[in-house]
Each structure stands twice: as structure tokens, then as C-alpha cells.
Amino acid sequence: MINDIPFSVLSASILAACAPLVIIALGEMITEKSGVINLSLDGTVLFSAMVAFVAAKESGSLLLGFMAGGCAGMVTGLVVGYFSIYLHLSQVAVGFALSLLCRDLAYFLGNPYSRVPGPTLISSKLPFNDMLPDFLQKITAQPLTVPFAFALLALLIWFFKFSRTGLQLRSVGENPAAAFA
């Protein structure tokens, strides 16, 4: 069955499907580099996706949907950080409880929107896409989340390797006593 799918279509589909996962992994990387363990990631993803879908559906704006989903993810990350750092609660317990809470909130609040068609993503075609071979045309004609995910990856690599704030964040995450040295 998989042999019936052309390699270019399969590669393009994999790229499109991995972009949201890359963005999620980059957010988790920031959390882990700062020294906090966030076990609520799966619940956060469900809740953020529900918020993004509802915002995009109700407003008609994909950009607003992406921003709302990102804000929902940031708020849950702030909740994990607040309970773990300021209230000194177990990061594992906080992450587990928040994962269940976010998952259930997503199902409860998103139930009216189940089986509702939503907005579609716009493909980003290169200006010279018609001159490329068929294989590369399918690879380069991706939703805008794909170039955004890889641009964000490059930005975070630069941030953690070359910026003062990124280096401080890495050092504090590895050794919290280094912040006071």
C-alpha cells in the first residue's frame, strides 16, 4: 500500500505533518533548557489546538488562530513554572495534573466544534516553483507552518548558542547556583 504512494507526495506529507511537532518540541526545549520539567505537554497540545481551532473558526483568521493557540500553550507553561518554581510543588505532579486538566478542558470546551469544517492552511509556493522538477515542486509547496517551524528552529539555535540571554538561560537550567555566581 505504501509502495503505491509516490515518494514526493509522501515526503511532502511528512514535512507538513511534522511542522507542528517541531514547533511544540522547540517550546519544550526552551522549558527544559531553563531547568523545568514540563510533563503536561500532551494536554497542552490538545488544549492549544482546540483554542487555535475555535479562534480561527470564529474569527475567520488563521493568524489569530495561531496566535491564540500559542498564547494558550504559553499560559499552561507559565502555570507549570509558577506552581513548580514559586510554590515549590513537584514538577511531575503539576505536569500530570495539568495534562489531565488541559485534556479534559479541550474535550469539554471543544465539543460544540467537533465535526465542524475549519479553515485551511495556505500553501507557500516559491516564485520559481514552476521551473523545479515535480519532486521539488511538491516538497516546496507546503503550508506556511513548515517554513515557520524551520525558521524558528534556526532562530532558537542562534539564541541558545550566541545570545547573552540564551547562554544565561542554558547555564541557569543546568546549574541554578550559577545564577548567583
C-alpha positions in Angstrom: 0.0 0.0 0.0 2.7 2.5 0.9 4.5 1.5 -2.3 1.6 3.0 -4.3 2.3 6.5 -2.9 4.9 8.5 -4.9 8.0 9.4 -2.8 7.5 13.1 -3.5 3.9 13.1 -2.1 5.0 11.0 0.9 7.9 13.4 1.6 5.7 16.5 1.3 3.1 15.0 3.6 5.7 14.1 6.2 7.1 17.7 6.1 3.6 19.2 6.5 2.7 16.8 9.4 6.0 17.4 11.3 5.9 21.2 11.4 3.5 21.5 14.4 5.5 18.8 16.2 8.7 20.8 15.6 7.2 23.9 17.0 5.9 22.0 20.1 9.4 20.4 20.6 11.1 23.8 20.4 8.8 25.2 23.0 9.5 22.2 25.2 13.2 22.7 24.6 13.0 26.2 26.0 11.3 24.9 29.1 13.8 22.1 29.6 16.8 24.4 29.0 15.5 26.7 31.7 15.5 23.8 34.2 11.8 23.0 34.4 10.3 19.6 33.5 7.0 20.0 31.7 5.1 16.7 31.7 1.8 18.4 30.7 2.9 18.6 27.0 0.2 16.3 25.6 -2.6 18.0 27.4 -1.2 21.4 26.5 -1.1 20.4 22.8 -4.7 19.3 22.9 -5.9 22.4 24.7 -3.8 24.8 22.4 -5.1 23.1 19.3 -8.7 23.4 20.5 -8.2 27.1 21.3 -6.5 27.7 17.9 -9.3 26.0 16.0 -12.0 27.8 17.8 -10.3 31.2 17.4 -9.6 30.6 13.7 -13.2 29.4 13.1 -14.9 32.2 15.0 -12.7 35.0 13.7 -12.1 33.6 10.2 -8.4 34.5 10.6 -5.7 31.8 10.6 -3.2 34.2 12.1 -5.4 34.9 15.1 -5.9 31.1 15.5 -2.2 30.5 15.5 -1.6 33.4 18.0 -4.4 32.1 20.3 -3.0 28.6 20.2 0.4 29.9 21.0 -0.9 32.0 23.9 -2.8 29.0 25.3 0.4 27.0 25.3 2.4 29.8 26.9 -0.2 30.2 29.6 -0.1 26.5 30.5 3.7 26.7 30.5 3.5 29.7 32.9 1.2 27.7 35.2 3.7 24.8 35.3 6.5 27.3 36.0 4.5 29.1 38.7 3.5 26.0 40.6 6.9 24.4 40.3 9.2 27.4 40.9 7.3 29.7 43.2 5.1 27.3 45.1 7.8 24.6 45.2 5.4 21.8 44.2 6.6 18.6 42.4 7.1 19.2 38.7 6.0 15.7 38.0 2.7 16.1 40.0 2.0 19.5 38.5 2.7 18.3 35.0 0.5 15.2 35.4 -2.4 17.2 36.9 -2.2 19.9 34.3 -2.1 17.4 31.5 -5.3 15.8 32.6 -6.9 19.2 33.2 -6.0 20.6 29.8 -7.1 17.4 28.0 -10.5 17.4 29.7 -10.9 21.2 29.1 -10.1 20.7 25.5 -12.7 17.9 25.2 -15.4 19.8 27.2 -14.9 23.2 25.6 -14.2 21.9 22.1 -17.2 19.6 22.0 -19.5 22.0 20.2 -16.9 22.3 17.4 -16.4 18.6 16.8 -17.1 17.6 13.2 -17.1 21.2 12.1 -15.0 22.0 9.0 -12.4 24.6 9.8 -10.2 27.0 7.8 -7.5 25.5 5.6 -3.8 26.5 5.6 -2.3 28.5 2.7 0.5 26.8 0.8 3.7 28.7 0.4 4.8 28.4 -3.2 8.2 29.8 -4.3 8.2 32.3 -7.2 10.3 29.9 -9.3 8.4 26.8 -8.2 7.2 26.0 -11.8 10.8 25.7 -13.0 11.6 23.0 -10.4 11.3 19.2 -11.1 8.0 17.6 -10.0 9.6 16.1 -6.8 10.8 19.5 -5.6 7.6 21.2 -6.5 5.7 19.0 -4.1 8.3 19.4 -1.4 8.4 23.2 -1.6 4.6 23.8 -1.9 4.0 23.5 1.8 1.7 25.2 4.3 3.2 28.3 5.9 3.8 26.3 9.1 6.7 24.4 7.6 9.0 27.4 6.8 7.9 29.0 10.1 8.9 25.9 12.0 12.4 25.7 10.4 12.9 29.4 10.7 12.1 29.2 14.4 14.5 26.3 14.7 17.3 28.4 13.3 16.4 31.3 15.5 16.5 29.2 18.7 19.8 27.6 17.7 21.2 31.1 17.4 19.5 32.3 20.6 21.0 29.5 22.7 24.4 29.5 21.1 25.2 33.1 20.6 23.0 35.5 22.6 23.8 36.5 26.1 20.3 35.8 27.4 20.3 32.3 25.8 23.6 31.4 27.3 22.4 32.6 30.7 19.2 30.6 30.4 21.2 27.5 29.5 23.6 27.9 32.4 20.8 28.5 34.9 18.9 25.5 33.6 22.0 23.3 34.0 23.1 24.7 37.4 20.7 27.1 39.2 23.5 28.1 41.6 25.3 29.6 38.6 22.8 32.5 38.5 24.2 33.8 41.8 27.9 33.4 40.9 
